Amino acid sequence: MLDKSHKPTWTSFTEATPEDWAAVEKYEEEYNAALPERILDAIRSLDEDWTPYPVNRYQHSLQAATRAWEDGADDEIIVAALVHDVGDILSPYNHGELSAAMMKPYVSEKTYWILKHHCVFQGFYYNHHFGGDRNARDKYRDSPYWEDCRYFCEKYDQCAFDPDYPTKPLEFFEPILRRVLSRGWGHMELAETAEEQPAE
């Protein structure tokens, strides 16, 4: 356990010693080990009392994940379906990018891309009702993940509002979420730095 009785005395990164950074690393390991619980809590926070939809966003997320699981999707896509709307909590007008950023260290480029762009692809089903372009997704036609995102939205997202659908509980998806989160590569800035290093 981290020694919480010792308060650091440095006030800027330039003053911090290797020992100070070792303490930071230990703290982050302990704190980040609880990330699955924080994401589960974020999903639960979508369980609001009032909604203009047939089911609320919590039930929608569980239903989307259930549909992905029943379709034989891999763990990453099941988790993407589970967390795709979590960004709504803090970024309702850009929630796809927030959910994608949260999962980026743990998922493939394809899954990250789907999370990031699913809002635009979902617009195919309703943009025209708001005076928008339902084919806005077509600007991404050159992406190798265009069809994957279209499929995700059609099969798991836009149809997951059925109050009578036999939806699995959050507890069912918890081990899948934990598996996906266990294989991350840590700090993105370190991963990107490592990628930029020339091969020896």
C-alpha positions in Angstrom: 0.0 0.0 0.0 1.0 3.6 -0.7 2.4 5.5 2.3 -0.3 8.3 2.6 1.4 9.9 5.6 4.2 11.3 3.4 3.3 14.5 1.6 5.6 15.3 -1.4 7.5 18.6 -1.1 8.2 19.3 -4.8 6.0 21.9 -6.6 6.9 21.3 -10.2 7.8 18.4 -12.4 11.3 19.8 -12.8 11.9 19.4 -9.1 10.6 15.8 -8.8 13.3 13.1 -8.2 13.3 9.5 -9.6 12.1 8.5 -6.1 9.2 11.0 -6.3 8.2 9.5 -9.7 8.4 6.0 -8.2 5.8 7.1 -5.6 3.7 8.5 -8.4 3.9 5.3 -10.3 2.9 3.2 -7.3 -0.1 5.5 -6.6 -1.2 5.3 -10.3 -1.0 1.5 -10.2 -3.2 1.3 -7.2 -5.7 4.0 -8.4 -5.9 2.6 -12.0 -6.5 -0.9 -10.7 -10.0 0.4 -9.7 -10.8 1.7 -13.2 -13.3 -1.1 -14.0 -15.3 -0.1 -10.9 -15.3 3.6 -12.0 -16.5 2.6 -15.6 -19.2 0.4 -14.1 -20.3 3.3 -11.9 -20.4 5.5 -15.0 -22.6 3.0 -16.8 -24.9 2.8 -13.8 -25.2 6.6 -13.8 -27.0 6.3 -17.1 -30.0 4.8 -15.2 -32.0 8.0 -15.1 -35.6 8.1 -14.0 -37.0 10.0 -16.9 -36.3 9.6 -20.6 -38.0 10.4 -23.9 -36.8 7.0 -25.2 -38.7 3.7 -24.7 -35.8 2.6 -22.4 -33.2 4.8 -20.6 -29.6 5.0 -21.6 -28.5 2.4 -19.0 -31.0 -0.1 -20.4 -30.1 0.8 -23.9 -26.4 0.2 -23.2 -27.1 -3.2 -21.7 -29.4 -4.1 -24.6 -26.8 -3.0 -27.2 -24.1 -5.2 -25.4 -26.6 -8.1 -25.2 -27.3 -7.8 -29.0 -23.5 -7.8 -29.7 -22.9 -10.8 -27.4 -25.8 -12.8 -29.1 -24.4 -11.9 -32.5 -21.1 -13.5 -31.6 -19.1 -10.3 -31.5 -15.7 -10.3 -29.9 -15.0 -8.9 -26.4 -13.9 -5.5 -27.6 -17.1 -4.9 -29.6 -19.3 -6.2 -26.7 -17.6 -3.7 -24.4 -17.8 -0.9 -27.0 -21.6 -1.5 -27.2 -21.7 -1.4 -23.4 -19.8 1.9 -23.0 -20.6 3.7 -26.3 -22.9 6.2 -24.6 -21.0 6.7 -21.3 -19.5 9.9 -22.8 -23.1 11.4 -22.7 -22.5 12.1 -19.0 -19.9 14.8 -19.6 -20.0 15.4 -23.4 -23.6 15.1 -24.6 -22.8 16.7 -28.0 -19.6 14.9 -28.6 -20.0 11.7 -26.6 -18.6 9.3 -29.1 -15.1 10.9 -29.0 -15.1 10.9 -25.2 -16.1 7.2 -25.0 -13.5 6.4 -27.6 -10.8 8.3 -25.8 -11.6 6.4 -22.6 -11.2 3.0 -24.3 -8.3 3.8 -26.7 -5.5 2.3 -24.5 -7.4 -1.0 -24.3 -8.9 -1.7 -27.8 -7.9 -2.1 -31.4 -7.9 0.8 -33.9 -11.1 -0.6 -35.4 -13.0 -0.6 -32.1 -11.7 2.9 -31.2 -12.8 4.2 -34.6 -16.3 2.7 -34.2 -16.7 4.3 -30.8 -15.4 7.7 -32.0 -17.6 7.8 -35.1 -20.8 6.0 -34.0 -22.6 9.2 -33.4 -22.2 10.3 -37.0 -23.3 6.9 -38.2 -26.3 6.9 -35.9 -27.4 10.1 -37.5 -28.4 8.1 -40.6 -31.5 7.1 -38.6 -32.6 10.5 -37.4 -30.6 13.5 -38.8 -33.2 14.2 -41.5 -35.8 14.7 -38.7 -33.8 17.6 -37.4 -33.0 19.2 -40.8 -29.6 17.5 -41.0 -27.9 15.2 -43.5 -28.6 11.5 -42.8 -25.8 10.6 -45.1 -23.2 12.5 -43.2 -21.4 9.2 -42.5 -20.5 8.9 -46.2 -17.7 11.4 -45.7 -15.9 8.4 -44.0 -16.5 6.0 -46.9 -12.7 5.6 -47.5 -12.2 4.3 -44.0 -11.5 0.6 -43.7 -13.8 0.6 -40.7 -16.8 2.3 -42.4 -18.7 -1.0 -42.8 -17.9 -2.1 -39.3 -19.3 1.1 -37.8 -22.4 0.9 -40.0 -23.0 -2.7 -38.9 -22.4 -1.7 -35.2 -25.0 1.0 -35.4 -27.6 -1.0 -37.4 -27.4 -4.3 -35.4 -26.5 -3.1 -31.9 -27.2 0.6 -31.4 -30.2 2.0 -33.2 -32.3 -1.1 -32.5 -31.6 -1.4 -28.8 -34.6 0.4 -27.4 -37.0 -2.5 -27.0 -38.4 -2.6 -23.4 -39.4 -6.3 -24.0 -36.0 -7.4 -25.2 -34.4 -10.1 -22.9 -31.5 -8.0 -21.9 -28.6 -9.3 -19.8 -27.7 -7.5 -16.5 -24.6 -5.5 -16.0 -23.1 -8.2 -13.9 -23.0 -10.5 -17.0 -20.8 -8.1 -18.8 -18.5 -7.2 -15.9 -15.9 -10.0 -16.5 -15.8 -9.2 -20.2 -15.2 -5.5 -19.4 -12.4 -6.5 -17.0 -10.8 -8.8 -19.6 -10.6 -5.9 -22.1 -9.3 -3.4 -19.5 -6.6 -5.8 -18.4 -4.8 -5.7 -21.7 -4.1 -2.0 -22.0 -0.7 -0.6 -22.7 -0.8 2.2 -20.1 0.0 5.8 -20.7 -0.7 6.8 -24.3 2.2 9.3 -24.3 4.6 6.5 -23.4 3.2 4.2 -26.0 3.4 6.9 -28.7 6.9 7.8 -27.7 7.9 4.1 -27.9 6.4 3.9 -31.3 8.4 6.9 -32.5 11.7 5.4 -31.3 13.9 4.2 -34.1 14.5 0.4 -34.2 17.9 -0.7 -33.0 
